[in-house]
């Protein structure tokens, strides 16, 4: 991570940097498993809405790193995370209509996303 990030004040619950990659690997595996379970489910209510929401969600998710680390826009990154959380909740509700196991595999991602939102907010608050 950048020296800029290292110099920021962070909340007490901030995990060590070495913790982030293993967590993300596990989350991406769960997301992949969730997608497989969703797409092999016998029915896919609101399929096109779900696909559009997935595209919007992951575009916002992949943009967060650039907003936070490259542009150093901590507050904008916080609002991006709120959007990510809201779209993920909507995706979870849509997946629930097709497959409970697919839905359950997304819950750790939501938990991590909400934790990231907490961290981002407090990093903003501590470094205004």
C-alpha positions in Angstrom: 0.0 0.0 0.0 1.1 3.5 -0.5 3.0 5.6 2.0 0.1 8.0 1.9 -2.2 5.3 3.3 0.4 4.4 5.9 0.5 8.0 7.1 -3.3 8.2 7.7 -4.8 8.0 11.1 -7.0 4.9 11.3 -9.6 3.6 13.7 -8.6 1.0 16.3 -10.4 -1.8 14.5 -8.3 -1.4 11.3 -6.8 -4.8 10.5 -3.1 -5.1 9.5 -2.4 -4.7 5.8 -1.4 -8.4 5.5 -4.9 -9.3 6.5 -6.6 -7.7 3.4 -5.4 -10.0 0.6 -6.4 -13.3 2.3 -9.8 -11.9 3.1 -10.4 -10.7 -0.4 -9.3 -14.0 -1.9 -11.8 -15.8 0.3 -14.6 -13.3 -0.5 -13.9 -13.6 -4.3 -14.1 -17.4 -4.0 -17.5 -17.1 -2.2 -18.7 -14.6 -4.8 -17.7 -17.0 -7.6 -19.5 -19.9 -5.8 -22.5 -17.7 -5.3 -22.6 -16.9 -9.0 -22.3 -20.6 -10.0 -25.2 -21.5 -7.6 -27.3 -18.6 -8.9 -26.8 -19.4 -12.6 -27.4 -23.1 -12.2 -30.7 -22.5 -10.2 -33.8 -23.6 -12.1 -35.2 -20.1 -12.4 -33.8 -16.6 -12.5 -36.6 -14.0 -11.7 -35.6 -10.5 -12.8 -32.5 -11.9 -14.6 -31.8 -8.7 -16.7 -32.3 -6.5 -13.7 -29.9 -8.7 -11.7 -27.3 -8.7 -14.5 -27.5 -4.9 -14.8 -27.2 -4.4 -11.1 -24.2 -6.8 -11.0 -22.5 -4.7 -13.7 -23.2 -1.4 -11.9 -22.1 -2.9 -8.5 -18.8 -4.3 -9.7 -18.0 -1.2 -11.6 -18.4 0.9 -8.4 -16.5 -1.7 -6.4 -13.5 -1.8 -8.8 -13.5 2.0 -8.9 -13.2 2.4 -5.1 -9.5 1.6 -5.1 -8.7 4.3 -7.6 -10.9 6.8 -5.8 -9.4 6.1 -2.4 -5.7 5.3 -3.1 -5.0 7.1 -6.4 -7.2 10.2 -6.2 -7.0 10.2 -2.4 -10.7 11.3 -2.2 -11.6 9.6 1.1 -15.1 11.1 1.4 -16.0 10.3 -2.2 -14.7 6.7 -1.6 -17.0 6.5 1.4 -20.0 7.4 -0.7 -18.9 4.9 -3.3 -18.9 2.2 -0.6 -22.4 3.2 0.5 -23.5 2.7 -3.1 -21.7 -0.6 -3.2 -23.4 -1.7 0.0 -26.9 -0.7 -1.2 -26.5 -2.4 -4.6 -25.1 -5.5 -2.9 -28.2 -5.7 -0.6 -30.4 -5.4 -3.7 -28.4 -8.2 -5.4 -28.7 -10.4 -2.3 -32.5 -9.8 -2.4 -32.6 -10.7 -6.1 -30.4 -13.8 -5.6 -32.7 -14.9 -2.8 -35.5 -15.3 -5.3 -33.4 -17.9 -7.2 -31.1 -19.7 -4.7 -30.8 -19.5 -0.9 -27.3 -21.0 -0.9 -26.2 -18.4 -3.5 -27.6 -15.7 -1.3 -25.8 -17.1 1.8 -22.4 -17.1 0.1 -22.8 -13.3 -0.4 -23.3 -12.5 3.3 -19.6 -12.5 4.2 -19.1 -10.0 1.3 -21.8 -7.8 2.7 -20.2 -8.0 6.1 -16.8 -7.1 4.8 -18.3 -4.3 2.7 -20.1 -2.8 5.8 -16.8 -3.1 7.8 -15.0 -1.3 4.9 -17.6 1.4 5.0 -17.1 1.8 8.7 -13.3 2.0 8.3 -13.5 4.4 5.3 -15.8 6.8 7.3 -13.6 6.8 10.3 -10.5 7.3 8.2 -12.2 10.3 6.7 -13.3 11.6 10.1 -9.8 11.2 11.6 -8.0 12.8 8.6 -10.0 15.8 7.6 
